[in-house]
Amino acid sequence: MAYSICGWFNGIPSYINDNNGEANYIHTRYGSVYTGVKWQCVEFVRRYLILRHGITFVPVKNVYELKNISHFYSLFSGSPVPVQFYTSGIPMVNDILILSWKNTGHVGIVCNIDRKKGLIYTVDQNSEPGQWDTETYSRVYSIHSKKIMGWLRYE
């Protein structure tokens, strides 16, 4: 089956969700690793963390459950990697932005902050075709957007 790529972030492709519910696994030096349901937003975040940082997190039913995660796991050692959920202040680049969105929420990775304009730029997956109008981001939110529930920061 062919999949459409929305965009790229640090060498990781973002796909359009075809809603087939199929589990996705990637092959790494640590073995075959579950990334999530193709091509949901959580799958993109987990795949990015695995391929760029060698960490992952437990399966979640939806984005809202991410708020309750206290740690990720190192694929190399199995050791916990502390995670903090923030609801105030301003997120940083690489934080995982958690958004109120319909029944399941939405999640993206912060790729840029423009403090002067008060904007947060994110990359995500399962965007509408053409939403990645540049090579560098997929969505932009006001720092004060009511959609932002908080963000996860990992060490």
C-alpha positions as CSV (number, residue, x, y, z in Angstrom):
1,M,0.0,0.0,0.0
2,A,1.3,3.5,-0.9
3,Y,1.4,6.2,1.8
4,S,1.5,9.9,1.3
5,I,4.2,11.8,3.1
6,C,3.1,15.1,4.6
7,G,6.6,16.4,5.4
8,W,9.9,15.6,7.2
9,F,11.4,16.5,10.6
10,N,15.0,15.8,11.3
11,G,15.0,13.0,8.7
12,I,11.8,11.4,10.0
13,P,8.8,11.3,7.6
14,S,5.3,12.3,8.6
15,Y,2.5,10.5,6.9
16,I,-1.2,11.1,6.1
17,N,-3.4,8.8,8.2
18,D,-5.3,6.3,6.1
19,N,-7.3,5.1,9.2
20,N,-6.6,1.4,8.7
21,G,-5.8,0.7,12.3
22,E,-2.7,-1.3,11.5
23,A,0.0,-1.5,14.1
24,N,3.4,-0.2,13.0
25,Y,6.8,-1.6,13.9
26,I,10.3,-0.3,12.9
27,H,13.5,-2.3,12.9
28,T,16.3,-0.7,14.9
29,R,19.6,-1.9,16.3
30,Y,17.5,-2.8,19.4
31,G,15.2,-5.1,17.4
32,S,11.7,-4.6,16.2
33,V,10.0,-1.8,18.1
34,Y,6.3,-0.9,18.2
35,T,5.7,2.7,17.2
36,G,1.9,2.8,17.3
37,V,-1.1,2.7,14.9
38,K,-0.3,3.8,11.4
39,W,-0.2,6.8,10.9
40,Q,-1.7,8.5,13.9
41,C,-0.1,11.5,15.6
42,V,1.1,9.5,18.6
43,E,2.9,7.1,16.2
44,F,4.9,9.9,14.7
45,V,6.1,11.2,18.1
46,R,7.0,7.7,19.3
47,R,8.8,6.9,16.0
48,Y,10.7,10.2,16.2
49,L,11.8,9.5,19.8
50,I,12.9,6.0,18.9
51,L,14.9,7.0,15.9
52,R,16.4,10.2,17.1
53,H,16.8,9.7,20.9
54,G,16.6,5.9,21.4
55,I,13.7,6.2,23.8
56,T,10.0,5.2,23.8
57,F,6.9,5.1,26.0
58,V,4.2,2.7,26.9
59,P,1.2,2.3,24.5
60,V,-1.6,4.7,25.2
61,K,-5.2,4.6,24.1
62,N,-5.2,8.3,23.1
63,V,-3.3,11.5,23.5
64,Y,-4.9,12.5,26.8
65,E,-3.2,9.5,28.5
66,L,0.2,11.1,27.7
67,K,-0.3,13.6,30.5
68,N,0.0,10.8,33.0
69,I,3.3,9.4,31.8
70,S,6.0,9.9,34.4
71,H,8.9,8.4,32.3
72,F,9.9,7.1,28.9
73,Y,12.2,4.1,28.5
74,S,15.7,3.9,27.1
75,L,15.8,1.3,24.3
76,F,19.5,0.7,25.0
77,S,19.3,0.1,28.7
78,G,15.6,-0.2,29.6
79,S,16.2,2.5,32.2
80,P,13.5,5.0,32.8
81,V,13.9,8.5,31.3
82,P,12.2,11.1,33.5
83,V,9.4,13.1,31.9
84,Q,7.7,16.2,33.2
85,F,4.2,17.4,32.2
86,Y,3.9,21.2,32.1
87,T,0.8,23.4,31.9
88,S,2.3,26.8,32.4
89,G,5.2,28.8,31.0
90,I,6.4,28.4,27.4
91,P,7.3,25.0,25.8
92,M,10.8,24.5,24.4
93,V,12.0,23.0,21.1
94,N,11.6,19.2,21.2
95,D,8.9,19.3,23.9
96,I,5.8,17.2,23.0
97,L,2.8,19.5,22.8
98,I,-0.5,17.9,23.9
99,L,-3.6,19.5,22.4
100,S,-7.3,19.2,23.1
101,W,-8.7,17.9,19.9
102,K,-12.0,16.1,19.4
103,N,-12.3,12.9,21.4
104,T,-8.8,11.6,21.3
105,G,-6.6,14.8,21.4
106,H,-3.7,15.6,19.2
107,V,0.1,15.7,19.7
108,G,3.0,17.3,17.9
109,I,6.7,18.1,18.5
110,V,7.7,21.7,19.1
111,C,10.1,22.6,16.3
112,N,10.4,26.3,16.9
113,I,9.2,29.1,19.2
114,D,8.8,32.7,18.1
115,R,8.6,34.6,21.4
116,K,8.2,38.0,19.8
117,K,5.2,36.9,17.8
118,G,4.0,34.6,20.6
119,L,3.9,31.5,18.3
120,I,4.7,27.8,18.7
121,Y,5.6,25.9,15.5
122,T,5.0,22.1,15.6
123,V,5.5,19.1,13.4
124,D,3.0,16.3,13.5
125,Q,1.4,13.5,11.6
126,N,-1.9,12.9,10.1
127,S,-2.2,16.5,8.8
128,E,-4.4,17.3,5.9
129,P,-2.7,17.1,2.5
130,G,-0.9,20.4,1.8
131,Q,-0.9,21.4,5.5
132,W,2.9,21.1,5.6
133,D,3.3,24.3,3.5
134,T,7.0,24.4,4.3
135,E,9.7,22.0,5.0
136,T,10.0,23.1,8.6
137,Y,6.6,22.9,10.3
138,S,3.1,21.6,9.9
139,R,1.0,23.7,12.4
140,V,1.3,27.0,14.3
141,Y,-0.3,27.8,17.6
142,S,-0.5,31.0,19.7
143,I,1.4,30.6,22.9
144,H,-2.0,31.3,24.6
145,S,-4.1,28.9,22.5
146,K,-6.9,27.2,24.5
147,K,-6.2,24.0,22.5
148,I,-2.8,23.6,24.3
149,M,-3.3,21.4,27.4
150,G,0.4,21.2,28.2
151,W,3.6,19.6,27.1
152,L,6.0,16.8,28.0
153,R,9.7,17.5,28.5
154,Y,12.1,14.6,28.7
155,E,15.8,14.6,29.8
